Amino acid sequence: MKKGSAKLEVSTEQLQELKHRIRERKLQEADYRLIEAILETVEFLRDAVQKKTIAVKRLLGMLFGVRTEKTRKVLPNGGPKPPPPSPTTAGQTATKRKGHGRNGVGEYWGAEKVQIAHQNLKTGDSCPQCPKGKLYDTRRPAVLVHFQGSPPVMATVYECQSLRCSSCGAVFSAEAPQEVSGKKYDETAGSTIAVLKYGHGFPFHRLEHLQAHLGIPLPASTQWELVDQKARAILPVYECLMQQAAQGELLHNDDTAMKILQYLGKRAGREEELEADQADRSGVFTTGIISVFEGHKIALFFTGTNHAGENMAQLLERRQESRAPPLQMCDALSRNLPQKFEVILCNCLAHARRRFTELVEEFPAECEFVLESLKKVYLHDEQAKQEGMSAKQRLEYHQGHSQPVMQALEGWLHEQLDENKVEPNSSMGEAISYMLAHWEPLTRFLRVPGAPLDNNICERALKRAILHRKNCLFYKTQHGAFVGDLYMSLIYTCMLCGTNPAQYLTELERHTSELSDNPLQWLPWNYPRQSVSGQPATD
């Protein structure tokens, strides 16, 4: 119902009389006001049901996930059909390289390699098939990959023989290998546990049961001690990573809910630890920040009572004053902004687009226009990436190709509201109003070099924290959350720059004495590959 409308009381008898006069076509002046009120009520109920349906769809998406938001999947009948391929395109499609879908032997860089010499022949022997030729090594051995099951953390039992003198009783024991003497846990043990727990959401207690079932007991308390000690040893690299991230030209940020048992229930005795505006907060969040600095992508995670904007502000306190304000990409929530620092704000176009994908069933024609317009913009951006354009070239390309599309879209959005084609209070009206209200930061990519279209890279990073939350449920203390943030930051930064996280964490622990002197050399894209695993460098 319209705002400010007077409440109209109507009895069942009055409605029956109105229906009778409608059939007799003898409407009175008061009947028109009653019919108008009834139509407003129907319109109100329709909008309420529509919003409730959308709310239920959002809830189902949160519980079970959204399978896709691609235009061809959400629009009725897949939307408009693409134009038929040109002869050149068709020819390229026909000659597409076929693949068998299996992993090549080079993918098994972590496997133990065993070289087997020929049992009966050697280099230089006469050919057993013809008497003329001599055998030589082809350097292309026949390869067989053999799989064996084993616990994630393996152990070796060394039985050192002990000899006792029959006369004096002195005992002489064999010495253990030098690489294991005096050291129970190898550096790889902590790395494996950290990657399983903080990279893939594998809880300590679940790994404890798995290890026990496979004959290599490893208590959850021991696992925590290993990753905690390792975190203290590699802390200088984490601090250096944050310092580098603070200097980034582009920063993405967002947050998600988290749980720390230490903060549940009453907060007695903790008020002095919190800021004045945080004393009444009951929520705990994990903030994800992706910083792009000198071509490197850095992932950082922060868990606690701070919102994303507050964590961003603490990070920017490390920023050099001589640097220009960075680009910041986030959604339109005010809590994502660092209040004390100047940034060039960019809002996520995918968030604005998502509001229309949820309304396709109710407003198919309107949603199709918006989604197809944004699809063209994303295709232009993908073209710029494929051609390896610089930030300036990409900006000029978008200005030439995407700007006309966005201008037409903006005009269409204004037209829907100005000409009352869409009710402002309806779901479609709210989606249009959101987009127009944030049009400037949503279209920053048309004016500023390097401005991204969306915040998808940060949302993908937060899936690390969400995976941990779904499987491990919570952190016990703030210190445990800090350790988790440290490992998630290093692990996901490794993933972004193509470095193997387990190998990287192992190398850091093996060179702890060198980290404090020059942590910059040991960042994921700088550290020397010295592992015996044989993984090739991926810089």
Secondary structure, DSSP 8 states (H G I E B T S, - for coil): --TT-------HHHHHHHHHHHHHT---HHHHHHHHHHHHHHHHHHHHHHHHHHHHHHHHHHHH------HHHHSGGGSS------HHHHHHHHT---------GGG-TTS-------SS--TT-B-SS-SS-B----S------------SS--------EEE-TTT--EEE----TTTTT-SS-HHHHHHHHIIIIIH---HHHHHHHHHHTT----HHHHHHHHHHHHHHSHHHHHHHHHHHHT-SEEEEEEEEE-BGGGSS--TT-GGGS-GGGTT---EEEEEEEEEETTEEEEEEEEES--HHHHHHHHHTTS-TTS---EEEE-S-GGGS-TTS--EEEE-HHHHHHHHHTTTTT-HHHHHHHHHHHHHHHHHHHHHHHTT--HHHHHHHHHHHHHHHHHHHHHHHHHHHHTTSS-TTSHHHHHHHHHHHTHHHHTGGGTSTT--S--HHHHHHHHHHHHHHHHH--BSSHHHHHHHHHHHHHHHHHHHHT--HHHHHHHHHHTHHHHTT-GGGGSTTTS----TT------
